[in-house]
Amino acid sequence: MFLNYLKIAWRSLLKSKVYTLLNILGLAIGLSCFILISLYVLDELSYDRYHAKADRIYRINSDIRFGDSEMHMAETPDVMGAILKKDYPQVEEYVRLYTNSGSQHLKKGDGYLNEAYVAHADSSFFRVFSFTPLAGDLDKALSSPNSVVLTESMALKYFGTTEVVGRPLQNIRGQVFDITAVIEDMPANGHFRFDFIFSMDNFPYEWGSYLSHNFHTYLLLKEGVGAEDFQPRLDQYIVDHAMPRISQMLNVKTLAELEASGNSLAYSLTPLTEIHLYSDRSSELSPSGNIQYVYIFSAVALFILLIACVNFMNLATARSAGRAREVGIRKVLGSRRGQLVVQFLTEATLMALLAMIIALVLVVMVLPYFNELAAKSLSMELIRQPYFLLFLLMLPFGVGLLAGSYPAFFLSAFRPIQVLKGTLTMGAKGGDFRNVLVVFQFATSIILIIGTMVVYRQLAYIQTKNLGFDKEQVLVVENTWVLENRAAAFKNEVLQMAGVQSGTYSGFLPINGSYRNNQSFSKEAVMNSTSGFNMQRWQIDYDYLNTLGMELVAGRNFSSAFGGDSSAVIINETTAQMLGYEDPIGKKIYQVGDYATGAVNGLEIIGVVRNFHFESMHQQIGPLCMVLNNHSHMASFKVDAAKIPALLSGIEDKWEDMAQGMPFSYRFLDDDFTQMYRAEQQVGQITLIFTALAIVVACLGLFGLSTFIAERRAKEIGIRKVLGASVEGLVQLLSKEFLRLVLIAFLIASPLAWWAMHTWLQDFAYRIDLSWWIFAGAGILALIIALATVSVQALKAATANPVKNLRTE
C-alpha cells in the first residue's frame, strides 16, 4: 500500500512540473536557511560546554560605583580566589587568569614573533578546565616558576614537533621558560582561547591588593552548590575583607554607610556556559556573543521555513479545483477520507525529502561563505552528530506534515456528487485561508525588511557620527616599546618622511580593546565617600591630541614650555561636568597613590578636551583624564592616504634597522573602529541575505498562486476582453487583491517591527530615531515586489487570445 502511495505521489508531482518545481525550490531554500542558522545557533549555544566540569565552574564579576562612575568588570582582586577557597568549603578549587601584560615576543631562530594569545594562570588551571594533553603532565605543568604550556599548533610553529617538553622558550627580555606540556589547540567555541599559558608564579605583580581588580577569577564549586547558594559568601567577603580597606581610604565604617553615600561594591557569579552569550563586561577575554542575536536568527530561520510551508499550503489549496475530480472519482471507487489524507501527506513529504536533498547540497556549497560572513568555523561534522542527524532525518517529515496537513484535509473533504456533477463551489473558506497565509508571508517579509533597514541605518550612523577624534588615515605601529631608548629616534625618523603629518606615542587609543586604566581620584586632598570617584587615566605625550584631531574646549595642551606639566592633567567634558566647577582650569584633582592608606597626589587641570568616544556607542562617554608621560607602547602617525604604500615600506625599513629582529606590525585606526562593531555588521549582513531569501521564497509562492488564479479566471478574462476591457484594467483587476493583502500585512508588521527594533536599539547609548519613512519605505518596497511578481502572470493572462480561452464554451 505504501509503495502505491509513493508511486501515485511521484506521478502527481511529474504531472504538474511547474507546481512541483516552485514548491521544491521554495522548500529547499527554506530548509537550507534553517539548517545554516541552526548550525550557527548550536555553535553559539555550545560555548565552553566541552569542559568536563562546566556545570560547576563560575566566574566572579565585579560591579563598582564610585562617585558618578560605574564599572562592570569581569575582573577581581588577586587575593579573592584564595580567600574564598580558604574560608568556604563550598569552593573546591579556584584559578586566576591574567592577560593585562599584553602579548609576548618569543624567539624563533634569529628573530622574534609576536604572540597575542597568551595568559598567566595558576597551577590549578588544568584541574578546573579540561583540555586534551599531547605531552607532559597537566597536573604539574604550571606548578613551578618560568613554566609554560603550548598548544599543538605553536609547538609545530616553533619546533616542528610536539615532543618539546623540557625545551627552553625565550622572550625578547631574555627570560627563559621551561616547556612543561603541550595540549591540543583550544576549541573555537570557548570564551577564551590561548596559545601559550605561563605560570602565574613568575609574573611580577604587587600581590595582596584587595581593591585593584586585574584578574579573571573562576571558582569550581562543589556538587549541588549554585550561584544563588554562594552569593551570601561573596557579600560576606566584602564585609570581612574589602570594607576594612575601603574604610581606611574613604572614612566609612560599614557597607550600608558606603551605599548611603551613593557608592557601592558588589560581586556576583556568572556560570561558565553563560559567559559568551550573557556577559558583555569590560575586559572580557574575547568578543562576546549576544543571546538577542541567537533569538533573532532563530526567529528568522523559523519564519523562512514557515514561509516555505505556507507556499506549499497556498499552492496546494489553489490547485484544489484542478484535483477535485480526482478526489471525487477516488471516493466513488471506494477510497476513504483517511486514505486520501495519507496520499496527500505522502506527496508533501516526498517533496520535502527532495527539497532536503537539494538543501543539504546548498548548505555544503555555501557553508564556506557563511563562515566567512559570520566569522565562524562551522563544518558539516556537526551534521554527523547523532542528535543533529536524527533532527535532519525528522525535519522533512515534520515539514511534510506541517505543509501538507491543511491541503490534505481540505482536498479530502470534497463531496464526490457535487464534484462529478460540476456543482462544487470552492466558497470563501479556502480563499480566506489562502489570504491569511499570504498576509503572514508578507508581514514576515516586511518585518525583516524593516529590521535590515534599521540595522544598516544604525551602522551608518556609527560610521558618520562625529566621534570627537579623527580616525581616518591614522597608522598605528604596534609594540614600539621594544625600541626602548631608540623610541624617540624612530618617531623622529618617521616624522621626516614625506606624507607623515604628525605622530604620537601612547598606551591608549579611543577604541575597544585598547588597554584601559581605571583609577580612583578625589575632588579634595583628603578622599572620602563623597569626594572620591573613578575614571580612566591615560598616559599621552605632547602630540597626542593634535595627531588624533581632538579639540580643546578650554585651557591648553601639554607643552614642553611649561616645566610643571608633569603634575598637570587634561580632563574631558564629562569629568568637568561631574566635578561641577564653572571653570575647572587651574583647579586640582587628586589621584590615589596608595590604596592602603588613601594617600593622594595633586594634579592641576590645565585643559578640557571635547568629549570623544573612547568605547563603543553601546556605552555613554565616561569620565577620563590624560597625564603627560612618554609611554612608548605604540606609535600613531597621521599620514597622507595617497602615500601610504611608500610610507609603509619606508617605516618598515626603519623598524628593521632599530627593532632587533622583531617583526613589523601595524594597523589602521579606522579598521580597529570598524572591528568594534563587527557583531552588528554580521547581524546586518546575515539579516540582509536571509531577508532577500525570505522574499524570494514568498515571491515563488505568490507567483505560483497568481498563476493558478489567472488560469481559473481565464474565461472571465476572455469575456471581459471581448466586451472591451483594456489590458491595463485587467492587470489591475488581477493585481488589486494581492496588493490589498500586502497592505494588510504592512499594517500588522509595522507595530511588531517597531517594537522589535526599538528593543534592539536600546542596547546603544547613541542611536538613530525610528523614523516613519523607514516603515513607509519597507511597505512600498513590499508592494513593488508583490506587484512585480503578480503582474508577470496578470499581464500574460490579460494579453492572451480570448478566442483560445472561450473556444470550449
BELQUI-V755875 format. One record per helix or strand of 3 or more residues. SS is the DSSP state (H for helix, E for strand). FROM is the first residue (numbers start at 1). TO is the last residue. If there is no record, write none. Layout:
SS|FROM|TO ; SS|FROM|TO
This chain:
H|2|15 ; H|17|45 ; H|54|56 ; E|57|66 ; E|69|73 ; H|80|87 ; E|91|98 ; E|104|108 ; E|111|115 ; E|118|121 ; H|125|128 ; E|133|136 ; E|147|151 ; H|152|159 ; E|168|171 ; E|176|183 ; E|196|199 ; H|200|202 ; E|215|221 ; H|227|250 ; H|255|260 ; E|264|271 ; H|272|278 ; H|291|318 ; H|320|332 ; H|337|374 ; H|380|384 ; H|386|411 ; H|416|421 ; H|427|464 ; E|474|477 ; H|480|495 ; E|500|506 ; E|518|522 ; E|532|540 ; H|544|547 ; E|552|555 ; H|563|567 ; E|568|572 ; H|573|579 ; E|588|594 ; E|599|609 ; E|624|628 ; E|634|639 ; H|641|658 ; E|666|668 ; H|669|676 ; H|678|712 ; H|714|722 ; H|727|761 ; H|772|798 ; H|802|806
